[in-house]
Amino acid sequence: MLKEISKKLALKKTFFSTQLDGFFNAITQEYQELIYQKDLENSQLITKCEKLEQDVQNLVNIKNDLIKELEIEKKLTASLQNELHLLRENSNAGLNNDLILENEKLKQEIQDLKAKTQTIVENEDVQKLKQRIKHLQEFIAKGGAAYGESIISQKSEKIIKEISEELKK
């Protein structure tokens, strides 16, 4: 009778251990697939984020270049205004009129450059890119948190597995 009970207990213990191992293996595989999927998503998001950051940097460089050109144009305009002033004092009316027209043309070009610079600075695309980068950073942070939770789950599974192995003994 005692042998039969021992046999039954041993069979039940083996069955329980087998079922528990299968359960842990299934859960482990499922979490590993989720982790792999999240890693892929994170790498894609990081790549997109880096591309968007590069786009923003390019726009900033374009803005800086236009500002430099605008400063050069301002200096050129100031120089031409000085020449115009000197020529008004020293030359005839016909030459002065040509310089006045050229000066007005340069002023118009400067105003056009200012408008382009302001358009780039206030461009909605830049704002959208910044918002997109912020959104992607938040998404990456969420992915990192999920990854951390997954690691904690794996550790707890490992502990459960160790306990179950101790129970088997």
NORQUI-V938603 format. One record per residue. N is the residue number from 0. RES is the residue in one letter. PSI is psi in whole degrees, -180 to 180 (999 if undefined). OMEGA is omega in whole degrees, 0 to 359 (999 if undefined). NEAR is the number of other ideal C-beta (glycine too) atoms within 12 Angstrom. Layout:
N_RES_PSI_OMEGA_NEAR ; N_RES_PSI_OMEGA_NEAR
This chain:
0_M_-45_179_7 ; 1_L_-37_178_8 ; 2_K_-40_180_9 ; 3_E_-43_179_10 ; 4_I_-42_179_11 ; 5_S_-42_179_12 ; 6_K_-47_181_13 ; 7_K_-43_178_14 ; 8_L_-41_179_14 ; 9_A_-42_178_15 ; 10_L_-43_180_14 ; 11_K_-39_179_14 ; 12_K_-44_179_18 ; 13_T_-45_179_15 ; 14_F_-47_180_14 ; 15_F_-44_180_17 ; 16_S_-43_180_21 ; 17_T_-46_179_16 ; 18_Q_-43_181_15 ; 19_L_-42_177_22 ; 20_D_-45_179_21 ; 21_G_-43_179_15 ; 22_F_-47_180_18 ; 23_F_-40_178_26 ; 24_N_-43_180_17 ; 25_A_-45_180_15 ; 26_I_-42_180_22 ; 27_T_-45_180_23 ; 28_Q_-41_180_16 ; 29_E_-45_179_18 ; 30_Y_-37_179_26 ; 31_Q_-39_177_19 ; 32_E_-42_178_15 ; 33_L_-42_179_22 ; 34_I_-44_179_23 ; 35_Y_-44_179_16 ; 36_Q_-43_179_18 ; 37_K_-38_177_26 ; 38_D_-42_178_20 ; 39_L_-46_179_16 ; 40_E_-43_179_22 ; 41_N_-44_181_25 ; 42_S_-37_177_16 ; 43_Q_-42_180_18 ; 44_L_-39_178_26 ; 45_I_-42_179_22 ; 46_T_-45_178_16 ; 47_K_-42_180_22 ; 48_C_-44_179_27 ; 49_E_-39_179_18 ; 50_K_-44_180_18 ; 51_L_-38_177_26 ; 52_E_-39_178_21 ; 53_Q_-41_177_16 ; 54_D_-44_179_22 ; 55_V_-43_179_26 ; 56_Q_-40_178_17 ; 57_N_-42_178_18 ; 58_L_-39_178_27 ; 59_V_-42_178_20 ; 60_N_-42_178_15 ; 61_I_-44_179_22 ; 62_K_-45_181_24 ; 63_N_-40_178_17 ; 64_D_-42_180_18 ; 65_L_-36_178_26 ; 66_I_-41_177_21 ; 67_K_-45_178_16 ; 68_E_-39_179_22 ; 69_L_-41_178_26 ; 70_E_-40_177_18 ; 71_I_-43_179_18 ; 72_E_-38_177_26 ; 73_K_-44_179_22 ; 74_K_-42_178_16 ; 75_L_-42_178_22 ; 76_T_-43_179_26 ; 77_A_-41_178_18 ; 78_S_-45_179_17 ; 79_L_-35_177_26 ; 80_Q_-39_176_22 ; 81_N_-45_177_16 ; 82_E_-41_178_23 ; 83_L_-44_180_26 ; 84_H_-44_178_17 ; 85_L_-42_181_15 ; 86_L_-34_177_22 ; 87_R_-38_181_19 ; 88_E_-30_190_13 ; 89_N_-9_186_12 ; 90_S_-179_183_17 ; 91_N_172_186_12 ; 92_A_-36_182_11 ; 93_G_-45_179_11 ; 94_L_-39_178_18 ; 95_N_-41_180_20 ; 96_N_-40_177_16 ; 97_D_-44_180_19 ; 98_L_-37_178_27 ; 99_I_-44_179_22 ; 100_L_-42_178_16 ; 101_E_-40_178_21 ; 102_N_-42_179_26 ; 103_E_-39_178_18 ; 104_K_-43_179_18 ; 105_L_-39_177_26 ; 106_K_-41_179_22 ; 107_Q_-41_178_16 ; 108_E_-39_178_22 ; 109_I_-44_178_27 ; 110_Q_-39_177_18 ; 111_D_-42_178_18 ; 112_L_-39_177_27 ; 113_K_-43_180_22 ; 114_A_-42_178_16 ; 115_K_-43_180_22 ; 116_T_-45_180_26 ; 117_Q_-35_179_16 ; 118_T_-43_180_18 ; 119_I_-43_182_27 ; 120_V_-41_184_21 ; 121_E_12_184_14 ; 122_N_132_181_21 ; 123_E_-29_180_13 ; 124_D_-39_179_19 ; 125_V_-44_179_23 ; 126_Q_-42_179_16 ; 127_K_-41_179_16 ; 128_L_-42_178_25 ; 129_K_-43_179_21 ; 130_Q_-40_180_16 ; 131_R_-42_178_22 ; 132_I_-44_180_26 ; 133_K_-43_179_18 ; 134_H_-44_180_18 ; 135_L_-38_178_26 ; 136_Q_-41_177_22 ; 137_E_-41_181_16 ; 138_F_-41_178_22 ; 139_I_-40_178_26 ; 140_A_-42_178_18 ; 141_K_-42_178_18 ; 142_G_-41_179_27 ; 143_G_-41_179_20 ; 144_A_-43_178_16 ; 145_A_-39_178_22 ; 146_Y_-43_178_24 ; 147_G_-42_178_16 ; 148_E_-38_179_18 ; 149_S_-42_179_26 ; 150_I_-43_178_19 ; 151_I_-42_178_15 ; 152_S_-42_179_22 ; 153_Q_-41_179_23 ; 154_K_-42_179_16 ; 155_S_-35_176_18 ; 156_E_-39_179_26 ; 157_K_-43_179_18 ; 158_I_-43_179_15 ; 159_I_-41_179_20 ; 160_K_-43_179_22 ; 161_E_-41_179_15 ; 162_I_-43_181_15 ; 163_S_-36_176_23 ; 164_E_-38_178_15 ; 165_E_-37_178_11 ; 166_L_-33_179_14 ; 167_K_-37_181_16 ; 168_K_999_999_9
